[in-house]
């Protein structure tokens, strides 16, 4: 099935609205000071979801949703959030049974609030099973449905709520069944057409429906209490964990009161590692005013998400070959996110890394981000220098560029093999102020003509040394649509590249 880009945007906003309702219910019950994090639509391997739950120490409550939108809903409470909720609902000493009962009660109220807008949107009542507390989540327990028979990727509407204190986070995952995808997207596309009709003065609309149909009373909940919320990207104290698909309301890119918007500061540093594109430059091959695709084939986008995971694993293997350090992938997939939220997903801190332009089918840019400690650690493993020298040296920066070259090739060459097209990339350029570079890329490439964007994201990490890096690929939307149209699903396993073609 093909999905309309406008429909994706509408569903992402619906996820946001549902999260605001759920947050209202949470604050009404606990008096917590919280903020809404990034909301997004993501395609991710269900095994990555399980791995994230296992590694993050989350308490998980699952619901089965029935009706026009059938599927699975998950609420993930990290340890501080768990303690805050249990203390509010079960004051004093609570044994494990009472604690899980408190979590289930809170989850039931929040999910009832979250699904209210979905019921209104679909014009049909939704019912939920009683909440199930999952002691040991696995594939059978989570019941996440892939989007099609040719893919392992699951479509998930994901959002988060964070405590302003910096400790405490609840993630909401809504994963529709495969059979529910068509009615969900069809309803969103119909609403988009209705919205256009309503804005057209000269269009004569035939009589018919007298109003929107609301959800059944079973799913209705009281209006949430007024809470101290912020627009995404502006929460002063919210923090994110190491989940690249999560995010805080600010992250590393919150603008101060005396600062302009992202990429608008006229000051230019003298640091040779700073990112300073000229006004006349076309950033990473994107032309101003470019138009995105109207529709995206969901099945092929899911297969492309599978390729992202394989590309990340290939990049990890090449890091291991180059450094001798065992490197693994944490999570990888494709997200559809409001542009203003892409950079805000990063944690606070200073980042360095490499930028690359890739050209072909698809084209776009690729950014590899290291926090400074990770960059120094991995560079030192590759090219040790005098221990008396602090920070990244010129030799270290060259090592980071070479590492970026190896990782970039591993990440994108599988696309070319499957698509049977050429995807060439420029030599990686080391950037010492990656925070601003990343913002510049996003705002200059995507901001002028898109409100949301597809990004291809993954994370690599090692256990041997303190090292984590993130890969963010931002494809041109129109080129991505062309690449998906050309994608032959039967070739999806042919991702291996000939090393002689790469080096």
C-alpha positions in Angstrom: 0.0 0.0 0.0 1.1 3.6 -0.6 0.8 6.1 2.2 0.3 9.8 1.6 2.9 12.1 3.2 0.2 14.5 4.5 -1.5 11.5 6.1 1.8 10.7 8.0 2.0 14.3 9.2 -1.6 14.1 10.4 -1.1 10.9 12.3 2.1 12.2 13.9 0.1 15.2 15.2 -2.6 12.8 16.4 0.1 11.0 18.4 1.2 14.3 19.9 -2.4 15.1 20.9 -2.9 11.7 22.5 0.4 12.1 24.4 -0.8 15.4 25.8 -3.9 13.8 27.1 -2.0 10.9 28.6 0.4 13.4 30.2 -2.6 15.3 31.6 -3.9 12.1 33.2 -0.4 11.4 34.6 0.0 14.8 36.2 -3.5 14.8 37.6 -2.8 11.5 39.4 0.8 12.2 40.5 1.3 16.0 40.5 4.5 15.4 38.6 6.1 18.3 36.6 6.6 16.8 33.2 7.0 17.7 29.5 6.2 16.1 26.2 9.2 14.8 24.3 9.5 14.1 20.5 6.7 12.3 18.8 7.4 10.3 15.7 6.4 7.5 13.4 9.1 4.9 13.1 9.9 1.7 11.3 12.1 -0.5 13.4 12.9 -4.2 13.8 10.9 -5.6 16.6 14.0 -7.3 18.0 15.5 -3.8 18.5 12.5 -2.8 20.6 12.9 -5.9 22.7 16.7 -5.2 23.1 16.0 -1.6 24.1 13.5 -2.7 26.8 16.0 -5.3 28.1 19.0 -2.9 28.2 17.0 0.0 29.6 15.6 -1.7 32.6 12.0 -0.6 31.8 8.9 -1.8 33.4 6.4 -2.7 30.6 2.6 -2.7 30.6 0.9 -4.0 27.4 -2.6 -3.6 26.1 -4.3 -5.3 23.2 -6.4 -2.8 21.2 -9.5 -4.0 19.4 -11.8 -2.3 16.9 -11.0 -0.4 13.7 -7.5 0.2 15.1 -6.3 -3.2 16.3 -2.8 -3.7 17.6 -0.5 -3.5 20.6 0.1 -0.6 22.9 3.0 -0.5 25.3 3.9 1.9 28.1 7.5 1.7 29.2 8.4 3.2 32.6 12.1 3.7 33.4 13.1 3.2 37.0 12.7 6.8 38.3 9.3 7.1 36.6 8.3 3.7 38.1 9.3 4.9 41.6 7.5 8.2 41.2 4.2 6.6 40.0 4.3 3.8 42.7 5.0 6.3 45.4 2.1 8.5 44.3 -0.4 5.7 43.9 0.8 3.4 46.7 2.3 5.6 49.4 4.7 4.0 51.8 6.2 0.5 51.5 4.8 -1.3 48.5 5.6 -4.9 47.7 6.2 -6.1 44.1 2.5 -7.0 43.7 1.3 -3.7 44.9 3.9 -1.8 42.8 2.9 -3.7 39.6 -0.8 -3.0 40.4 -0.1 0.7 40.7 1.7 0.8 37.4 -1.1 -1.0 35.7 -3.6 1.4 37.1 -1.6 4.4 35.9 -1.0 2.8 32.5 -4.7 2.1 32.1 -5.7 5.7 32.8 -3.0 7.1 30.5 -3.7 4.7 27.6 -7.5 5.4 27.9 -6.6 9.1 27.5 -4.2 8.5 24.7 -6.6 6.5 22.5 -9.5 8.9 22.9 -8.4 11.1 19.9 -7.7 8.0 17.9 -11.2 6.8 18.4 -12.5 10.2 17.3 -10.2 10.2 14.3 -11.3 6.8 13.1 -15.0 7.5 13.8 -15.3 4.2 15.7 -15.1 3.0 19.2 -11.9 1.4 20.4 -11.7 -1.1 23.2 -8.7 -2.3 25.2 -8.0 -5.4 27.1 -7.1 -5.2 30.7 -3.4 -4.1 31.2 -0.9 -6.9 31.3 2.3 -6.4 33.3 5.2 -8.0 31.5 7.9 -9.5 33.7 10.1 -10.7 30.9 9.1 -9.1 27.5 9.9 -11.1 24.4 8.7 -11.3 20.9 5.6 -13.4 21.8 4.7 -11.2 24.7 5.0 -7.9 22.8 3.0 -9.2 19.8 4.4 -6.6 17.3 3.3 -7.2 13.8 5.6 -6.5 10.8 4.2 -4.3 8.1 4.3 -7.1 5.5 5.5 -10.6 4.8 8.8 -9.5 3.2 10.0 -7.4 6.1 11.0 -7.6 9.8 10.2 -4.0 10.5 7.2 -2.9 12.6 5.4 0.5 12.2 5.2 2.2 15.6 3.7 5.5 16.7 6.1 6.6 19.5 6.2 9.4 22.0 7.7 10.1 25.4 7.0 12.0 28.6 9.9 13.2 30.7 10.1 14.6 34.2 11.5 18.1 34.3 13.8 17.2 37.1 15.8 15.2 34.6 15.0 11.8 36.1 12.0 9.9 34.9 10.7 8.9 31.5 7.7 7.1 30.1 7.6 5.9 26.5 4.4 5.2 24.6 4.4 2.8 21.7 1.3 2.2 19.6 1.9 -0.6 17.0 -1.1 -1.3 14.7 -1.6 -4.8 13.3 -0.8 -5.2 9.7 -4.6 -5.5 8.9 -5.3 -2.2 10.6 -2.8 -0.2 8.6 -5.0 0.4 5.6 -8.0 1.8 7.5 -5.7 4.0 9.6 -4.0 5.6 6.7 -7.1 5.7 4.5 -8.9 7.6 7.3 -6.0 10.1 7.6 -6.0 10.6 3.8 -9.8 11.2 3.8 -9.5 13.7 6.6 -6.8 15.5 4.6 -9.1 15.8 1.6 -11.9 17.0 3.8 -9.7 19.6 5.2 -8.8 20.9 1.8 -12.4 20.9 0.8 -13.3 23.0 3.9 -10.7 25.6 2.9 -12.0 26.0 -0.7 -14.6 28.7 -0.8 -15.8 27.8 -4.4 -16.2 24.1 -3.8 -19.8 23.0 -3.5 -19.9 20.2 -0.9 -22.8 17.8 -1.2 -24.9 17.2 1.9 -24.1 14.3 4.1 -22.4 13.8 7.4 -23.6 16.5 9.9 -20.5 16.2 12.1 -17.7 14.1 13.3 -18.4 10.8 14.9 -16.9 10.5 18.4 -15.6 7.4 20.0 -17.7 5.2 22.2 -18.3 6.2 25.8 -16.2 3.3 26.9 -13.1 5.0 25.6 -14.0 8.6 26.7 -12.1 10.1 29.6 -12.3 13.4 31.4 -10.4 16.3 30.1 -6.9 16.2 31.5 -5.9 18.7 34.1 -3.9 21.8 32.9 -0.2 21.0 33.1 2.9 23.0 32.6 3.9 21.8 29.2 6.1 23.2 26.5 6.2 23.0 22.8 8.6 20.3 21.6 12.1 21.5 21.7 11.7 24.1 24.5 11.6 22.1 27.8 14.3 23.7 29.9 15.2 20.7 32.1 14.0 17.6 30.3 16.6 15.1 29.4 16.8 12.1 27.1 18.4 8.7 27.7 20.6 7.1 25.1 17.8 6.1 22.9 18.2 7.7 19.4 14.6 7.4 18.7 13.6 9.0 22.0 14.3 12.6 22.8 13.8 15.4 25.2 12.0 18.7 24.8 15.4 20.4 24.4 18.4 18.1 24.0 21.6 19.7 22.9 20.0 22.4 20.9 17.8 24.5 23.2 18.1 28.1 22.2 18.9 30.6 24.9 16.8 33.7 25.4 19.3 35.9 23.6 19.9 33.5 20.7 18.3 33.4 17.3 16.8 30.3 15.8 18.8 27.3 14.7 21.5 28.4 12.2 20.6 32.1 12.3 23.6 33.4 14.4 25.6 35.7 12.2 28.8 35.2 14.3 31.4 32.9 12.7 34.1 31.2 14.7 37.7 31.0 13.6 38.0 27.3 14.6 39.0 25.4 11.5 36.7 22.6 12.6 33.6 24.8 12.7 30.9 24.5 10.1 30.5 27.6 8.1 28.8 27.2 4.7 28.7 30.3 2.5 25.4 31.8 1.5 25.9 30.7 -2.1 26.6 27.1 -1.2 24.0 24.4 -1.9 24.2 22.4 1.2 24.8 18.7 0.5 23.2 18.7 -2.9 19.8 20.1 -1.9 18.3 22.9 -3.9 16.1 25.5 -2.2 12.5 24.9 -3.0 12.9 21.2 -3.8 9.7 19.3 -3.5 9.2 16.1 -1.7 7.4 12.9 -2.7 3.6 12.8 -2.4 3.3 9.1 -1.6 5.6 6.4 -0.2 5.1 2.7 -0.7 4.9 1.4 2.9 6.1 -2.2 2.1 9.2 -1.0 0.3 9.9 1.6 3.0 9.8 -1.2 5.5 12.3 -3.2 3.4 14.5 -0.1 3.3 14.4 0.0 7.1 15.6 -3.6 7.1 18.5 -2.4 4.9 19.3 0.3 7.4 19.8 -2.3 10.1 22.0 -4.4 7.8 24.0 -1.3 6.9 24.5 -0.4 10.5 25.7 -3.9 11.2 28.1 -3.7 8.3 29.4 -0.4 9.6 29.9 -2.0 13.0 31.9 -4.8 11.4 34.2 -2.4 9.7 34.8 -0.5 12.9 35.8 -3.8 14.5 38.1 -4.7 11.6 39.8 -1.3 11.7 40.2 -0.9 15.5 40.1 -4.5 16.8 37.2 -3.4 19.2 34.0 -5.4 19.2 31.3 -3.1 18.0 27.6 -3.7 18.1 24.4 -1.9 16.9 21.9 -0.7 19.4 19.0 0.3 17.3 18.4 1.2 13.7 15.5 2.3 11.6 13.6 5.0 9.7 11.7 7.7 11.4 9.2 10.3 10.3 9.7 13.3 12.6 8.9 17.0 12.7 11.9 18.8 11.4 12.2 21.0 14.5 12.6 17.9 16.6 15.3 16.0 14.7 18.2 17.8 16.4 16.5 18.1 19.7 16.7 14.3 20.1 20.4 14.5 21.0 21.4 14.6 24.6 23.1 17.6 26.1 26.8 17.8 25.3 29.4 18.7 22.7 29.6 16.6 19.6 32.2 16.1 16.9 32.1 14.0 13.8 32.0 13.8 10.0 29.6 15.0 7.3 29.2 13.4 3.9 27.2 14.2 0.8 25.9 11.1 -1.0 24.5 11.3 -4.5 22.6 8.8 -6.6 19.4 7.0 -5.8 18.8 8.2 -3.2 20.8 11.4 -2.6 21.2 13.4 0.6 23.6 13.8 3.5 25.0 11.6 6.2 26.2 12.7 9.6 28.2 10.6 12.0 28.1 12.0 15.5 30.5 11.3 18.4 30.3 12.9 21.8 33.7 14.3 22.6 34.7 11.5 25.0 33.7 8.8 22.6 35.6 10.5 19.7 38.8 10.8 21.8 38.6 7.2 23.1 38.1 5.6 19.7 40.7 7.9 18.0 43.2 7.0 20.7 42.6 3.3 20.0 43.3 3.9 16.3 46.2 6.3 16.6 47.8 6.6 20.1 49.6 9.9 20.9 51.6 11.2 23.8 49.5 10.7 26.9 50.4 14.2 28.1 48.4 15.7 25.2 44.8 16.4 26.1 41.9 16.4 23.8 41.7 15.6 20.1 44.8 16.2 18.1 45.1 16.7 14.3 46.1 13.0 14.1 43.0 12.1 16.0 40.8 14.2 13.6 42.3 12.4 10.6 41.5 9.0 12.3 37.9 10.1 12.8 37.7 11.1 9.1 39.0 7.7 8.1 36.7 5.9 10.5 33.8 8.0 9.0 34.8 6.9 5.5 34.7 3.2 6.5 31.4 3.6 8.3 29.8 5.6 5.5 30.7 2.9 2.9 29.4 0.1 5.1 26.2 2.0 5.8 25.1 3.0 2.3 26.8 0.6 -0.2 24.2 -2.1 0.5 21.5 0.3 -0.9 23.3 0.6 -4.2 23.6 -3.2 -4.5 19.9 -3.8 -3.8 18.8 -0.9 -6.0 21.3 -1.8 -8.7 22.2 1.9 -8.9 25.2 4.0 -8.0 25.3 5.8 -4.7 28.6 7.8 -4.5 29.7 9.9 -1.5 32.2 12.6 -0.9 35.1 12.1 1.4 34.0 12.6 5.0 34.8 16.1 6.4 35.7 16.4 10.1 33.6 19.0 11.9 34.6 20.1 15.4 31.3 21.9 16.1 28.9 19.2 15.0 26.1 20.6 17.1 25.8 23.6 14.8 26.6 21.6 11.7 23.8 19.2 12.3 21.3 22.1 12.9 22.5 23.8 9.7 22.1 20.7 7.6 18.5 20.2 8.9 17.3 23.8 8.7 19.0 24.6 5.4 18.2 21.4 3.6 14.8 20.5 4.9 13.3 23.5 6.6 12.4 25.7 3.6 10.0 23.2 2.1 9.1 20.4 4.6 7.5 20.3 8.0 8.4 16.7 8.6 11.2 14.5 7.3 12.3 10.9 6.9 15.6 10.3 8.7 17.6 7.1 8.8 19.1 6.7 12.2 21.2 4.1 14.0 23.6 3.8 17.0 26.8 1.9 17.4 28.5 1.1 20.7 31.2 -1.0 22.3 31.7 -2.7 25.6 35.5 -2.6 25.5 35.9 1.2 25.6 33.6 4.0 26.3 32.4 4.6 22.8 29.0 5.4 21.2 28.2 7.1 17.9 25.1 7.9 16.0 24.5 7.8 12.3 21.9 10.1 10.8 21.1 10.0 7.1 18.8 12.6 5.7 17.7 11.6 2.2 16.1 13.9 -0.2 12.4 13.0 0.0 11.7 13.0 -3.7 14.8 10.9 -4.3 13.8 8.5 -1.5 10.4 8.1 -3.3 12.2 7.3 -6.6 14.5 4.8 -4.8 11.6 3.0 -3.2 9.8 2.8 -6.5 12.9 1.2 -8.0 13.5 -1.2 -5.1 13.1 -4.9 -6.1 12.0 -6.6 -2.9 13.4 -9.9 -4.1 16.9 -8.4 -4.0 16.7 -7.2 -0.4 19.3 -9.8 0.8 21.9 -8.8 -1.8 23.6 -6.2 0.3 27.1 -7.5 0.3 29.6 -5.2 -1.4 32.9 -6.0 -3.0 35.6 -4.5 -0.8 37.7 -3.8 -3.9 35.0 -1.4 -5.0 35.1 0.5 -1.7 38.8 1.1 -0.9 
